């Protein structure tokens, strides 16, 4: 079986179309003397798992010498860290990756260019993690400085058990334990316990 070229296209919503990405890939392939043998088209947000974005399927389908073409790297993953993992996996399988928008063409070989790109992605991924961590800490510090209470707000809040409060109170008065009451309403023991305590039923 000869080598193959796979086009990977992904959109986030039903209202979007893969046509523009597909056209860009076909145009690139035509100019480069390649023929796209297969397509993986995905309608899923970048927040979805690799399985839902069919990345696992893509990696499992390619073999040494194959080529993957995508309109841009963001179609493959939502973070630099995720891209670095995918690129590294393709390098191990000796699969070529072409990202048209970024003008990246990795040969699938352990050459200087591939090593530089992998190192660059890994470095950017580390910077990305540090920036996210820093922004999170700054946000928490700012919230504390403004006197905001962090975490889940205290108080009874709403519960699906509110409509059964009188019944639950009646069961408690009759001496029925929390485990059995929880089974009656199909909730966990901890959920019922929190409801009982927050409503001062016990």
N, C-alpha and C positions, 0 to 999 in steps of 0.2 A: 504493500500500500504506500503510495507516494505521500509527500508532505501536503498539508492543506492550509488554507487561509480562512480564519474565522473572524467575522465582523461582530463586535459586541456593541449593542446600543441599549440605552436605558433612559426612560423618562420617569418622572416622579408621580404624575397624576394621569387620570384617564383623559383629561382635556388636552394633554400634550401629545405630540406625535413624534415618532422616531424618524420621519422622512428626511429631515435635514441632516441628522447624523448619518443615516444610511447613504444619502447622496454624497456627503463629504468622503465617506469611506470608499465608495465606488469610484469617485473621481480620483482619489489618491491611488487606489489599486490600478486603475486604468493607466494613469501616467507612469506608474512604476512597473508596468508590464506584469501585473499580478491579476489573478482571478479569485474572487471571494467564493469559496466552496460551500460555506455554511454560515448561518447567522444565529446569534443568540439575542433575542429581543426581550427586554424586561420592562415591566411596568411596576416599579417599586421605588419607594423613597430610599435615599442613601442611608437612612437610619435603620433600614431593615437588615437582617442578618445576611452573611455571605450566601447562605443557602437560598434565602428568599430572593436575593439579587442574582442568583444562578452563577455566582462566582465559583462555588465548589464544583458545579457541573462543568463550567468552563475549564477549570484546572484539571479536572478528571478526563476531559475529552481530548486535550492536546497531547502530542507526543514530540519527541526530539525532532527538531527541524521545522515544526509547524510555526505559523505566524498568527498573532492576534492583532487586529487593528481596531482601535477605538477613536472616536472623534476627539475626545479629551480625557485626561486622567480622572477627572472628577466623576466620570461615568462609572469607573471601576470601584471607587471608594470615596468616602466623605472626609477622610483625614490622611495626612501625609504618612502617619504611622501604618495605616491599613494598606496604603499604596506600597510602602516599603516591603511589607510582608508578601504581597502579591508578586511584586517584581522579583524578590529574592526566590520565591517558589518557581517562577518561570525560568529564572536563571539556572536553577538546579535541574529543571527538566529540559534545558537547552532549547527553550521556545522563544522565538523572536517576538518582541512587543513594539508596536508602533502607536504612538499617541500623536495625532495629527496637529492639534492646536498647539501643543508644547514643542512640536518638532523634535520629539524624542523617538529614536529608533535603536532599540537594544537588540543586538544580534543574537542573544541567547548564548553567547560564548563568554568565557571567563577572561575577557580582554580588559584593557585599561579603562575604556569608556564605561563598560558595565560596572566595574568596581567603583569608579568615581561616582556614578549615578546612585548606586546602592548606598555608598557612604554619605552622599549628599542627602538622600531621602531619610536615612537614619538620623543624621544630625538635625534636619528640619523637624523630624518627629519628636526628638528630644526637646527642641526649642518649643515646639507646639505644646507638649505636655507641661513644660515649665510655665509657659504663658497662661495656660488654662488654670493651673494651680495657683499662680500669682493673682489672677483676676478673681478667682474664688475667694482667696484669703482677703483680698482688698474689699470685695463685696461684703463679706461677713463682718470685717472690721468697721466698715462704713455703717452697716445696719446696727451694729452694737453702739456705735457712736451717736446714732440718731435715736437710741433708746428703744429700738425694735426688739421684740422678743422672738428669738429664733427657735426653730423646731415646730412641732405640731402644737397648735394652740390648745391651751387647757380649757376645760369647760365641758359641758355635756354634749354640745353639738347635736346634729341630727343623726338619727339612727332608724333603720328599717323596723326596729323593734318598738318604736314609739307607739305605733297603733295597737300594740299588744300589751302596753304597760299595765293596764288594769288586770289583764289575765295573768301576766307574769307575777304581779304582786299577790294575786290570789293563790297561785301555786306555791309561792314562797311561804305565805301564811299557813298553808296546809302542810308545810314541812317537806315539800318536794325539793330534792337537791338540784344544784345547778346543772349537773351533767344530764339529767333526764329532761330538764326544761330546755336545755340547749338542743337536745335531739328533737323535741317537739317542734321547734321553730327552725331547725336546719342550720344552726349557727355553731361556731366553735365555743368551747367553754370559756376561753379568754374574752371573746366578744360579749358573751352574756354577762360575764363577771364585770367587765368595764361598764356595760349598760346599767347593771344593778347598782354599782357603786356610784356612778355619775348621777343617777336618779334618786339616790338615797333610799333605795328600796330595801336595803339590808341593814 
